Amino acid sequence: MVVAAVACFVATLLQLRWTFASGAALLRASIGLLTLAGGSLAAAAVVAFSGTSDLLPSSQIMLVVAAGAALVFLSTRLWRDVPISPLVVASLVGVTALAVFLKGFDSRLPGGEMSALTAVHVSAVMLGFVAFIPAYVLSIVFLSQENRLKSKRLGGGGSPKLPSLMALERRAWQLLYTGFPLYTLGIALGLGWRPGLSEPFSVRPQHVLAALSWSIYSVAIYRRWRSGWRGRRAALTLMAAFVTTVGAVLMYMMR
Amino acid sequence: MPPDGLGEFLRGIAAEDEVAETLLVSTCNRVELYVVPTQGGISNHTLATLFAIHRGVSPQLVEHHASFRAGVSALHHLLRVTSSLDSMVVGEPQILGQVKEALTAARHAGTIGPVLGQLVQHAFRVAKCVRNETEIAANRVSIGSIAVELARRIFDDLSTCNILLVGAGKMGETMARGLAEGRPRKVYVCNRSPERAFKLAQRHGWRPRQFDELQELLVQADVVLTCTGSAEPILTKERMRQVIKTRKYKPIFIVDIAVPRDVAPEVGRLDTVYLYNVDDLQQVARDNMAERVREAEAAEAIVARELSAVEAWYRQLEVKPTITAIRHRARELARGELDRTLGKRLRHLSEDDRRALETMLMATVNKLLHPTMMALKNASEQDGGDAPLVATAQLLFGVDGHPPVEVAPDPAPVSVMEPDDVREDNLSAGIARKRESAK
């Protein structure tokens, strides 16, 4: 899982680099790393299901999902190459592998009872996350459309009629503005809820990921507010924030 | 063909003994005369001569440059023309409107009849099928329209955009006019020579600006067209970086038409800047054209499929008068005999009984005629028809309203004469027979 997470992390970086400076070598390297990640995850899944691993059942399921996603992507790529897809798959598979790996060392169930505060905390985070999902999809579509325009690969049909860049961007940010206050409320309630429990507060990986994702979203919104920030870098930042959020949510869910 | 003389020309052609119906399709690169001849038929030579006389040119000239199509070949050609498969730019939409205009002009001139009228309607239906079932017209192929399409992929609505034309060149003007059709908020023109900018702006109702206002204009403009004669790029990466920040990263679409380029290539790598030059636009146009050609293969298949249906309708015209005449004669005879009998020996029958008897008699007539009618209809669907069968049916049923079918040397039921195309003079006997039914 460590190999898979690292391979995906490097593949994501290579893909980000490729987004700004197209190059066949970058693409080949990132696909190679993704293949390595897919193979590692598949091997880890086999080990987990053979009974020699002490992974939680939810972690095992996530492991299979991540390995399956990587392998399905690699096999579909044999007949159709979608420009932004390696970036999306590498980042999501990587964050899932990381979450499964980190959760392997943290199998304690949360203490305390499900209070009203907890319910609001969970609901707010999940509602925020639900708003981030379409924003993430719109960012992918935006990058795909932007990539076509920048690379001037528009002729000859086959390119779907997508909404304009500005429309895609505007809707993505509208969703972000909707989801971010909810996400912020959820995290704030989570901070207030933890110290109230019997066990002492300790920083866990999911806390770090949640804080990281919130920080990325905050910076993006601040830059947007200050200077009207938008374009490819802004879209990639939103995607990075979402992937981090997925990692945090997965770690909360694998209990 | 000047539009004001078209009606007179059509009426002149239609007034000739050899012509029953006529229609003229005239575009920038084709003049096509469609003719349904009368019973006597019409030769290619006569057709060319008529065209030349009524157009006021030399018959030899017309005959030398014209090509002739007849029968199924002419039908096929009409369908291909209307579906824009015969156009210089395959899939262009104007031809459909031009054929519609031709039909309207012929209607006004009173030179269109049931045959050509129906055929052109068939052609419109086929053209619609081609457009709906293929992507033949989906991709733009002119540089101006591609620029508009690209702008629409970046901005929500062109009506909220400002356009800046830098330079007062002809190509820039043409492209700006194309973009201005999207009703942008403002169109600015700036040029090193303010007089030229002023004249150009005045011509189109745009806003002239001084060249030293360029930086400020770049901040306001969403679409920039550059076509100056500058030897060095006027839009550098550093300059555009400043512009992007000032315009708060709002996308900017730049079309560089100038040679040498007005915009440094590195500008295209800046985030939210979309830089295209003429070569890029031409590449998109070539790719789109190649796609249209690929789609044209599917369109040809549709035309071939629909041609069979049009042909079947057309062939029915050949036997329809004979079928109608036979049916009419049989019913007339039956009714005559019935009236005679009812008037004498069966006078005592009630109204209901009379009606029942009449129904029974007509049903018997229809049943007796049914095999003959079917045979004639089936014969019409065969390639080239079955002239002896039609003649035999006419003879056996005593229908003499239509003369026996004979083979004429080369006239055609529907002829198309078009210039600069392959000459096709091999008219078949089957085509000649259709001429009579078309009449």
Boltz contact constraints between the chains, C-beta under 6 A:
constraints:
  - contact:
      token1: [A, 149]
      token2: [B, 274]
      max_distance: 6.0
  - contact:
      token1: [A, 152]
      token2: [B, 280]
      max_distance: 6.0
  - contact:
      token1: [A, 154]
      token2: [B, 284]
      max_distance: 6.0
  - contact:
      token1: [A, 155]
      token2: [B, 284]
      max_distance: 6.0
  - contact:
      token1: [A, 155]
      token2: [B, 287]
      max_distance: 6.0
  - contact:
      token1: [A, 155]
      token2: [B, 288]
      max_distance: 6.0
  - contact:
      token1: [A, 156]
      token2: [B, 287]
      max_distance: 6.0
  - contact:
      token1: [A, 156]
      token2: [B, 291]
      max_distance: 6.0
  - contact:
      token1: [A, 157]
      token2: [B, 135]
      max_distance: 6.0
  - contact:
      token1: [A, 157]
      token2: [B, 139]
      max_distance: 6.0
  - contact:
      token1: [A, 157]
      token2: [B, 291]
      max_distance: 6.0
  - contact:
      token1: [A, 164]
      token2: [B, 153]
      max_distance: 6.0
  - contact:
      token1: [A, 164]
      token2: [B, 154]
      max_distance: 6.0
  - contact:
      token1: [A, 164]
      token2: [B, 155]
      max_distance: 6.0
  - contact:
      token1: [A, 164]
      token2: [B, 156]
      max_distance: 6.0
  - contact:
      token1: [A, 165]
      token2: [B, 154]
      max_distance: 6.0
  - contact:
      token1: [A, 166]
      token2: [B, 155]
      max_distance: 6.0
  - contact:
      token1: [A, 166]
      token2: [B, 156]
      max_distance: 6.0
  - contact:
      token1: [A, 167]
      token2: [B, 156]
      max_distance: 6.0
  - contact:
      token1: [A, 228]
      token2: [B, 248]
      max_distance: 6.0
  - contact:
      token1: [A, 228]
      token2: [B, 249]
      max_distance: 6.0
  - contact:
      token1: [A, 229]
      token2: [B, 249]
      max_distance: 6.0
  - contact:
      token1: [A, 230]
      token2: [B, 249]
      max_distance: 6.0
  - contact:
      token1: [A, 231]
      token2: [B, 249]
      max_distance: 6.0
  - contact:
      token1: [A, 231]
      token2: [B, 271]
      max_distance: 6.0
  - contact:
      token1: [A, 231]
      token2: [B, 272]
      max_distance: 6.0
  - contact:
      token1: [A, 232]
      token2: [B, 271]
      max_distance: 6.0
  - contact:
      token1: [A, 233]
      token2: [B, 271]
      max_distance: 6.0
